[in-house]
């Protein structure tokens, strides 16, 4: 285990966190919130600065690392940024309990959007900003950002990208990983700025436009309003955010292809086709199911399309309470919670690509009935998938299901209904935010004990990092010898 390179990357992460905390500090100064609020950001900046210096004040000579170092770096980084991200909430007094603050911080960075707050409008402006800003930072991945700003491009950093960017595969856009990361973040920031401009055009203030653009870009869903996007009651804003969520749920490699003018390759994306088919197909099914409860077809389509895009991209914004929908519609919502968005996007969930590949495996087994020796290849995105890839998806599905079962058993100890337990686990582990029943779109997670809030916080991290990095971090064998 190359501990020096781990310390070096974590040290750079702390420096990045110091810089990021300057943004809410500037907001606090602008709104004249006083010294106490300023200290909520200054104190963590000082702690991070001292910690960064003692961890590593210069680059190590041996900068090589392998998959296990990459996994440990990712797991440690996300735990540490969640802890330091919670400090402004505690120091400001807006969320004085550390467990609650940690839950809120994890929810922000993992772009889950679940909250323990019964209402947010009474919070200080800078705290609301920091809460949503964590979505923007965590959406693409904090270590992807670190790789983007590191002066030396190290292709071995692909081990970090694989561990942090959700999905079964990570594609390299260019040869050097530092350039790869910069391209991703430039695309990400430009798209976020476009979202801010579009929301400003809809009548939002600059402050609110930033908050909701951060939530849309990171597919997180934190809002500055108690009633979320429903507060604005605007068809324009609903559709802008709906389309925004849909776009940010796509693989970011497609946007790079768009910049290159490779339109044909974009239309060949199999995952994108299935992703859009799921969105529009389920939107149509739910519209038919709840049609009798609406008097306006335009409002029906608007509410359902917004909800479907919000859930499948695991954003969590709401304009209606889908808890009141019929069981058939809520079952479809559960499927959306499971499937999530595309690999290589800011969305959470199991990922559409894995769902499609598992479905193709089932079809292959049917084709082999009566012909056990027949060779039936599984093709995806124009390529024949090898056994290692297929076995990896099977293994992750088993691990995914087993983790959900454990979280469900623990959560059921404090849940009044089965729907509450299932919704809470799916909402946190799949990084969606709102669950069902007692933790639905109009509720929050304050009903649970500090212990369960901590467990669900770990659940959010497990879901965001797709389980393996955190398991590796607590495995004693990984520290003993080099693979």
Secondary structure, DSSP 8 states (H G I E B T S, - for coil): --HHHHHHHHHHHHHHHHHHHHHHHHHHHHTT--HHHHHHHHHHHHHHHHHHHHH-SS--S-----HHHHHHHHHHHHHHHHHHHHHHHHHHTTT-SHHHHHHHHHHHHTT----S-S--TTS-HHHHHHHHHHHHHHHH-HHHHHHHH-SS--GGGHHHHHHHS-SS----SSSSHHHHHHHHHHHHHHHHHHHHHHHHHTT--HHHHHHHHHHHHTT----SSTTGGGGT--HHHHHHHHHHHHHHTS-THHHHHHHHT-HHHHHT-HHHHHHHHHHHHHHHHHHHHHGGG-S-HHHHHHHHHHHHHHHHTT----SS-GGGS-HHHHHHHHHHHHH-S-TTSS--SS-HHHHHHHHHHHHHHHHTTT-TT-----EETTEE--HHHHHHHHHHHHHHHHHHHHHHHHHHTT-SSHHHHHHHHHHHHTT----SGGGSTT--STTS-HHHHHHHHHHHHHHHTTTHHHHHHT-GGGGTS--
